[in-house]
Amino acid sequence: MKKIIFSDLAPSPLGPYSQATLSKDTLYVSGQIGIDQSTGSFINDSIENETHQVMKNLGYVLAAADMTFEEVVKCSIFVRDMDDFAKINSVYATYFKEETAPARETVQVARLPKDVGIEISCIAVK
Ligand SMILES: C=C(N)C(=O)O
């Protein structure tokens, strides 16, 4: 049985999906994009700031399940431009301890919802 997880600090789903689902001890967090739910604005002045907003949104959803970045075991990163890889990593790295960083893949895609520059999903285990 799964539990639906929702944070009103993170953007509402853009379509027919939940922000996250909890199955036993495992949390599946949907791809987050750089919308600041408190203002409704899309943070796209730089890929660094956009990545920060995405990570903050992931953090809000994790917190709604009483979890933190410490419990994240896997991230999936979707980017519009792989040339942003180093900039994205510089921000992403601030959310994890290097020695316990989650598994991850990063892929460049043709388009993302709302034409954002980055979307990140994650899996966390309590
Ligand atoms: C933004 C998303 N997570 C989606 O469209 O699936």
The ligand as a Tripos MOL2 file, in Angstrom:
@<TRIPOS>MOLECULE
LIG
    6     5     1     0     0
SMALL
NO_CHARGES

@<TRIPOS>ATOM
      1 C1          7.2590   17.8110  -13.7050 C.2       1 LIG1
      2 C2          6.9960   16.5170  -13.6540 C.2       1 LIG1
      3 N1          7.4480   15.7800  -12.6510 N.pl3     1 LIG1
      4 C3          6.2220   15.8280  -14.6730 C.2       1 LIG1
      5 O1          5.6770   16.4750  -15.5480 O.co2     1 LIG1
      6 O2          6.1830   14.6080  -14.6510 O.co2     1 LIG1
@<TRIPOS>BOND
     1     1     2 2
     2     2     3 1
     3     2     4 1
     4     4     5 2
     5     4     6 1
@<TRIPOS>SUBSTRUCTURE
     1 LIG1         1 GROUP 0 **** ****
